[in-house]
């Protein structure tokens, strides 16, 4: 009987210890969370009072303003390639903007693939005859804008940055060579030759007069390797471009093609958002 | 009709239509047709002749002259403007020189051209052809050709 009472007392004591042992941890954790919450509240009150001063003056970089290009498609291509990606490493930026500005300020056109050319024998009131040809043409500005952007999207991130830049320069020259009134600009020496490489070399010597020989050799190498890609994208683009009716007269109008590279605006400090 | 003032601006509802005269030699009569919305009548404003993508006449007087030369055929003389007489293997043909090439027109073809030309005036008023013929400049003719879709290449 005594033993039984002893066992009962022992179990009660053990239970009391066990309760203390198991639930002590839980109680302490509740206490700490309470303490932390209180601490955070104090911190939040402190944050409202502190003012941090940020540097909000915009960063300015020296670039060509995209508003020097009057054509929408050329300005868009320039913005996405140069301004958005901050490609302002020096031989590329000047060369790229120079060729774009040359195309933008002159009226070059490409004969549409879906046109007839009709010769007209017109007579004035005095009886004098004059011949002119009417045909549908594409604006080279639109074609250049689309082609350069498409090539950029195709090869950006796949090859080195410098090769991408040189391929873009090559694509500009490629579209310029396809123009049907480029010979007015080049002179009579090239009126008979339809050799693409000859015209290409003469354009390179015109645009990159002060560049190094390595640069020109690199361009020529890329011209050969990326020629099929450029021509494929060019052919896709000319099928969806806007067609305009155009008249070419018998007498050459050299006044239409003006070399306006001398008037090109200089670089400005522009803020980038 | 005579009291109408000739407008300086180009009429908008003029369309060029192509009527084929000879299929093999690509001889086409081009008729400038004006639809007058007021009295719902069609008026011919000009008649031109095109051979192989080349408009050899661009006013009514020249067209009439070419057709007269074809009508006279071998009775024409050296004063002919468009055609010259040529004898080859006993056949008599009219040689018509274009800017890059030339074509020969036989007697039957000349007869066909004149016949279809006369029939092309059926169902269309030619009053305004004399009173106010449409005078084309290079730019206006190009825009009319473009609007009438005659500059489109068909097939390849």
Interface residues (C-beta under 8 A of the other chain):
Chain A: X114 X115 X116 X117 X118 X119 X120 X121 X122 X123 X130 X131 X132 X134 X135 X136 X245 X246 X247 X249
Chain B: X50 X53 X54 X55 X56 X57 X58 X59 X62 X99 X136 X137 X138 X139 X141 X142 X143 X145 X146 X150 X151 X152 X153
